[in-house]
Each structure stands twice: as structure tokens, then as C-alpha cells.
Amino acid sequence: MHDNVTNNGRITFQLAGFYLVSLNVAFASNVTGYRTLLIKQNGGIYLASTSIGATNGNDTRLFVQCASFFNLAYVVKVIVRLVHHLPPSPYPVSAPRRHPACSSLRLSSAARTPL
């Protein structure tokens, strides 16, 4: 499902099903810029995102999650962006304080939501 050698920024689903995907990260205190987390499916569809301005004096913590059906071999990529200046640069300028934590939980093998 997750491979630290080939591509450590993605999850490849080995079983089709309805999954809950979560991502959280903490950034060091900073007075400028904003922080963004994105969950992207198969290189094109954004499933979830969140963004917040930097927090001075405390870590900036972000959390995002989504629930969706994924077919066999679907890929979810997590994207973490930190931008210190406006207008935003298209490139991240530094790494998060802590490594992003991403998880997936298979809720059902059915194609419909398990509600």
C-alpha cells in the first residue's frame, strides 16, 4: 500500500473499497505565509484540502481527511506546501517541522458509502 523506497508521498490501494484517508502535519512557528495540505487522487482529482495562515509563537497544525471509493491500484498522493511570501511561489520553500502523517482505513468493500 505504501512504499518508502519507490514513492513515499503516495498510497496505492491494493484492494478496492471505501476508504477514509487522513493527513496531518505541524509546521514551526512563523509570522508570515500560509500552510496547505492536499489529498490528490490519480494525479488529477483533488479530494480534500485545507489551508491556514502561519501562527506566530506556536506550531501551525493542519489536519485534512476525506472518504471516497478507490478501485484497485488507485493512487492517493499527499501534498504539503509552505509558502513564506505573497504572491505565492509555485515551489515549497522549506520542509515541515515534523514529517506528515498519512493514514488510510478501509471502511467497506462496497462501491457505495457504508452509511
C-alpha positions in Angstrom: 0.0 0.0 0.0 2.8 2.5 1.0 6.3 2.2 -0.3 9.1 4.3 1.3 11.5 3.4 -1.5 9.6 4.0 -4.7 7.4 7.0 -3.8 6.9 7.9 -0.1 4.4 10.6 -0.8 1.6 8.3 -2.0 -0.6 5.4 -1.1 -1.5 2.7 -3.8 -4.7 0.8 -2.9 -4.3 -3.0 -3.1 -8.0 -3.7 -2.6 -10.9 -1.8 -4.0 -13.2 -0.3 -1.4 -14.5 2.7 0.5 -11.6 4.3 2.5 -11.1 7.1 4.9 -7.8 8.9 4.2 -6.3 11.3 6.8 -3.3 13.6 6.7 -1.8 15.8 9.5 1.3 17.9 9.9 2.8 20.5 12.2 4.9 23.5 11.0 7.3 25.5 13.1 6.2 28.9 14.4 6.4 31.7 11.8 4.8 35.1 11.4 4.4 35.1 7.6 2.9 33.0 4.8 0.5 30.1 4.8 0.4 26.3 5.0 -1.6 24.0 2.8 -2.4 20.3 2.8 -3.9 18.5 -0.2 -5.1 14.9 -0.9 -5.0 14.2 -4.6 -6.3 11.1 -6.5 -4.6 9.5 -9.5 -2.6 12.7 -10.3 -5.6 14.8 -11.2 -8.6 15.0 -8.8 -8.2 16.9 -5.5 -10.3 15.1 -2.9 -9.6 17.3 0.1 -7.6 20.4 1.1 -7.1 22.8 3.9 -5.0 26.0 4.2 -4.3 28.4 7.1 -2.1 31.4 7.8 1.1 30.9 9.8 0.9 31.0 13.6 3.5 33.1 15.4 4.6 31.7 18.8 3.1 28.2 18.3 3.3 25.4 15.8 0.9 25.7 12.9 -1.0 22.4 12.8 -3.2 21.2 10.0 -5.4 18.2 9.5 -7.5 17.1 6.5 -9.4 13.9 5.7 -11.7 12.5 3.0 -13.8 9.4 2.5 -14.0 8.0 -1.0 -14.3 4.8 -3.1 -11.0 3.7 -4.6 -10.6 1.0 -7.2 -7.7 -1.4 -7.2 -4.4 0.3 -8.0 -5.8 3.8 -7.4 -3.2 6.2 -6.1 -3.6 8.9 -3.5 -0.8 11.5 -3.2 -0.4 13.8 -0.3 0.9 17.3 -0.9 2.3 19.6 1.8 3.0 23.3 0.9 4.6 26.0 2.9 4.8 29.5 1.4 6.5 32.4 3.1 5.7 35.3 0.7 2.9 36.7 -1.4 2.3 36.3 -4.2 2.9 32.6 -3.5 5.8 30.8 -5.1 4.9 27.6 -7.0 7.6 25.8 -5.0 7.7 24.9 -1.4 10.5 26.9 0.4 11.1 24.7 3.4 10.1 21.4 5.0 7.5 21.0 7.7 8.7 20.8 11.3 7.5 17.2 11.6 7.0 14.6 8.8 3.5 14.4 7.5 1.5 11.6 9.0 -0.9 10.0 6.5 -3.2 7.0 7.0 -5.9 5.1 5.3 -8.6 2.9 6.7 -10.8 0.6 4.6 -14.4 1.0 5.7 -16.2 -1.2 3.2 -15.6 -3.2 0.1 -18.9 -1.8 -1.3 -18.9 0.9 -4.0 -21.5 2.9 -2.0 -20.9 4.7 1.2 -21.2 2.5 4.3 -24.0 4.5 5.9 
